[in-house]
Amino acid sequence: MMSEGDAQAPMWSYQVNLEKRVRDDHPLRRINRVLDLSFVRKQVAHTYGRRGNKSVPPEVIIRMMLLLFLDDIKSERELMRIIPERLDYLWFLGYGLDDKVPDHSVLSKARKRWGKEVFVSLFSRVVQQCVEAGLVEGRKIHVDASLVDANANLGSVKPLSEDLIKAIEQTAKEQVQKLDEKDDDQEPPCAGGASAGTSVGPYAKTNRQFRSTTDPDATLVRHAGLKSRLRYKTHRAVDDAHEIITAVETTTGAVDEASQLMGLIEAHEDTTDQAVRTVIADARYGNVSNLISCQKAGIQAHVKLLGESIRGKGRSEGIYSDERFSYDAQSNTYRCPANQIMKPRRLHPQRLTWEYVTAKGTCLVCKLRALCTRSRTGRTIHRHRDQALLEKARHVANSKAAKADLKRRQHLMERSFADAANCHGLKRSRWRGLCKQAIQDLLIATVQNLRKLIRYLSQSHPYLAGCLLKLSHRLTSLLFEQATPILAS
């Protein structure tokens, strides 16, 4: 006989065990086995007072933020509405069926109180776990950046007052002065690179005169010929072995990507304790400064050389290339195609390049002038102070190994950013401000690394995973037994 469903809901349930309700191979259970948050409480203790109401445990707040990006939940309010409906979420957070879920403001207050340091620590610890599991080789990394739309629209962009514009310009002058006062062995980040002039720089006219009232940290950036929009930029270093994200940096959208290369390499080495031997990047990173810096550090820069694609085009179309001029190291002179001597005239203070010219009036009467230069004063040749290192770096960048790595990089980096955008909400800022955007980028990278880690452990070590699972079940049961009286009170 066919039965009919009983619409009467039970008033009490005495036998609901969340530990048994969550299946053994559930992703949250796997994450819970590898997620170590024992450091959080100690690191954020100084941000809490000794009196007043008891707060939500810091470990629970971190878990909530991870859930926010793990399942790409659209808002914190939505997360708090979903938690009571999801048994797996309740289990992951350590809540029971009757426990009260905190207000969404708990998360925003915690971010403001903590800053980004605790999230940097979380990211670094997960990377270390990946290193210990053998997922990070460390010596070869890929570097790239992606624009992120700010949580503000163009309607919030307003012109700045004259006093504020003058203050920003003064700050810009001070920054330039600091670059000029640097040691001669260090070149300014934008020196030798054309990308700084083709993009909206941090002190460009647009961002000096206009600012968003909603999110002042976001800058106007034009990308792919589209209309300017308020954006941030997330920079990543990804290990070649298993695509683990080993370094993350967040800047405003107007910052030149090339200026972040050496910082990302240093962050990778600090996090993984592995020295970089090869770095792979696109043409935006292939300026003179980065090539020489990598060569000095003993790093092979497999990058597309900046300006190679436009060589022989535009103003240089139809004229002799620099290769037609021969250099004599003994006399420190160049000899032009017309067999005239070019001597050094001056050292450019920022580019650190020597300028070589012929004697005054020589180019004006030269028969090859039309094939050599379109300048009214004559042809000049620029030679970097560290030209020998630059030529070695260019030779490495044009090698077969570099071309193979660049081909692999195209798919690897696109896959990393695409996964972050499609599954974890990378392309849109949830919060406002550079610090909060940095927290978002760190959490997304942490979630991506955790997914790779649990997938590797479950596939490569099934016996070990089974043992850890049984141990985790036992420890979790003991924790729930101890936590139940506390939560009830």
Salt bridges, closest charged atoms under 4 A:
GLU19 OE2 - ARG29 NH1 2.97
ASP24 OD1 - HIS473 NE2 3.66
ASP25 OD1 - ARG23 NE 2.90
GLU59 OE1 - ARG41 NH2 3.17
ASP72 OD1 - ARG430 NH2 3.17
GLU76 OE2 - ARG111 NH1 2.46
GLU78 OE1 - ARG81 NH2 2.78
ASP88 OD2 - HIS26 NE2 3.05
ASP88 OD2 - ARG86 NH2 2.74
ASP103 OD2 - HIS104 NE2 3.87
GLU137 OE2 - ARG139 NE 2.46
ASP144 OD2 - ARG409 NH2 2.72
ASP149 OD2 - ARG229 NH2 2.75
ASP149 OD1 - ARG231 NE 3.20
GLU169 OE2 - ARG208 NE 3.88
GLU187 OE1 - HIS384 NE2 3.43
ASP240 OD1 - HIS142 NE2 2.75
ASP240 OD1 - ARG408 NE 2.76
GLU243 OE2 - ARG415 NH2 2.57
GLU257 OE2 - LYS233 NZ 3.62
GLU257 OE2 - ARG284 NE 3.92
ASP282 OD2 - ARG409 NH2 3.45
GLU308 OE2 - ARG311 NH2 3.25
ASP322 OD1 - ARG379 NH2 2.97
GLU323 OE2 - ARG311 NH1 3.27
GLU355 OE1 - ARG345 NH2 2.22
GLU355 OE1 - ARG346 NE 3.86
GLU355 OE2 - HIS382 NE2 4.00
ASP386 OD2 - LYS296 NZ 3.41
ASP386 OD2 - ARG385 NH2 3.81
ASP405 OD1 - LYS140 NZ 3.19
ASP405 OD2 - HIS302 ND1 2.71
ASP419 OD2 - HIS424 NE2 3.93
ASP419 OD2 - ARG451 NH1 3.08
